[in-house]
């Protein structure tokens, strides 16, 4: 059975099949709902207000209970990536404005670019020098850590080799009676 879905305030609407998630329905209709977590329910950026048809949707998920406050849930908000249309009928949705949800990384970057663009030249240069210093420090820190990480891996390999040699030596020096008993019961340890 198909469901008539409508997105406010633009009025974009269309038919989608039962079992469709609201986020997928929005994409099919050309409505851009941000999803910082790519639809895994780890953010609230794809939140929508269900104005009509709330009873046609799946019940709340744990992700929705975690990401949306009780006030937002009471106002009819759902995460589009978590809410699935389960029954036919009409659903009317309104995306939650940016001011009422978390800002996406793209939106933050856009704000930072605008803020940087509006700075006077001397402040831009100071900010760039500061960023270069931070980058240089992090690069040096990484270069210094590489030998230690590599040394740790070498030590792990050597320790594993030593354990295998010790195990093999231990098995070779077991009493003959124990080796016979293991052979009779079908229990043998793998030698590496």
N, C-alpha and C positions, 0 to 999 in steps of 0.2 A: 504494500500500500504506500502511496506517496503522501508527502507532507508539504503543505504550502508554507514557505518560510519567507519572512519579510524583515529587512534590516532598516531601522529608523536611524537617522532622520532622512536619509537619502531616498528611502522607499524602494531600494533594490529588492526584488523578490523573485521566487521561482519555486519549482518543485524538486524535492529531494526524496530519496528512498528512506524508509524506516531503517534504523540501524546506523544512520549517518551521524557523525559527530558534528557539533555546531561549527567547529573550526573548519572542517572539510566543506561543510555547506557554504560557509562564508567564502572560501577560496573559489568554489565552483561558480558562485554568483559575482565574483570580482570584488568582494568586500575584503579589504586588507585589515586583518586583525593581527597585531604584533604578537609574537610568542618568543620571548627571550630564550626560553628553554627548548625551543623547537617542538612544543606540544607534549612535553613529558610531565606536566603538572608541577613543575618546580619553581614557577613564578606566578604572578597574577596579571601579567601584561595582556593576556587574551580575554580578560573578564568582560562579560556582557550582562546586561540587565534583561531578564526575561519579562517582557511586558504582558504577553499573552501566551498561553500554552505550556505553562510550567508543569502541569500534570502529565504532559505528553513525553516529558524527558525522564532519563534515568535518575535514580536517587543520587544524593550527594556522595562523592567519593572522599576518601581520607585526604587526598591532596587538596580538595576544595575546602574541607573543614580546617586544614592547616593554613592554607594561603589566604583565605577570606575570613574577615572578622565576623562575629555573630551579627553585628549591625549590617554588614554588607550582605550576608546571607539572607537576613530578614528583609532587606530591600529587594530581594529577587536576583541577586548577582550569582552567576555561575561561571566557571572556567570553560571557555568554548572547547578547549582541547580535552576536557573530561566529561562534559555533558553530551549524552547520546540521545537522539530522538528514537523513542521506543514505540510510539503509537501514532497513527495517522491523525491529521487535523491541521490546525493553523498555529504557527509559532511566530511571534513578533519579538524581535530582539533590538537592543540598542547597545552599541559598544560603550564601555565605560570610558569617560574622558581621561586624558593623560593626568589631569590634576588629581584624580581620585584613585590612581593605581601607580604601581612602580614604573619608573622611567626605564625604557629599554636602553641598551648600550648604544644603539644608533642614535637615539634621541639625545643621550648624554653627549656623544661625540659631536653632534650637530650644534648643541649648546656651547660646548667648549670651543669649537671652531669659530662660532660667531663672537664669543667673548674675546678670543685671541685676535680676531680680525679688527675688533673695536679698540684694542690697546694702542697707546702711542708707540712709536717706533722704538724708543729707548727701553720701554717696558717689554716689548716683544723680544729685543735682543737679550735682555737680562733673563727672561724666561727660557729662551733657547740655550743660553750658556748654562743655566741651572739644570736643564734637562740633559745636556751633554755631560755635565759632571756626574749626574746620577747614573747615566748609561755607562760611562767610563768606569765608575766604581763597581757597578754590577758585573761588568765584563771582567774586570780584574779579579773580583771575588770568584767568579766562575772558573777562570783560568787557574787560580790557586787551588781550587777544590778538585780539579780534574785528576792530578796525580794521586791524591788521597783516595778518590773513588776507584781509580784504576788499581791502586795498591790493594784496596779492600777486596776487589774481585779476584785478584791474583791470590791473595791469602785464602779466600774461600775455596778456590780450586785446589790449592795445595793442601788445605785441611781435609777436604773430601778425599783426595788421593791418599793422604796419610791414614784416614779412617778405614779406607778400603784395604790398604796393605796390612793394617793391624788386624782387621777382621779375617783376612786370608791367613795370616800367620797364626791367629788363634785357632782357626779351624784345622790347620795342619798339625797342630800339637794337641789335639784332643785325644783322650784315651781311646784305644782301639775298640773297647767294649761299647763306648757311646756311639762310635761311627757305625758299628754293626746294628745296634738298636735302632738308630735313625734309618738305616737302610731297610730293615725289616718292617718298620712301621710306615715306610713310604715318605718320611719327612726328611728332606734334605734342604740345606740352605744353598742358595745360589752363590757361586763364587764369581767375583768380578775381577 
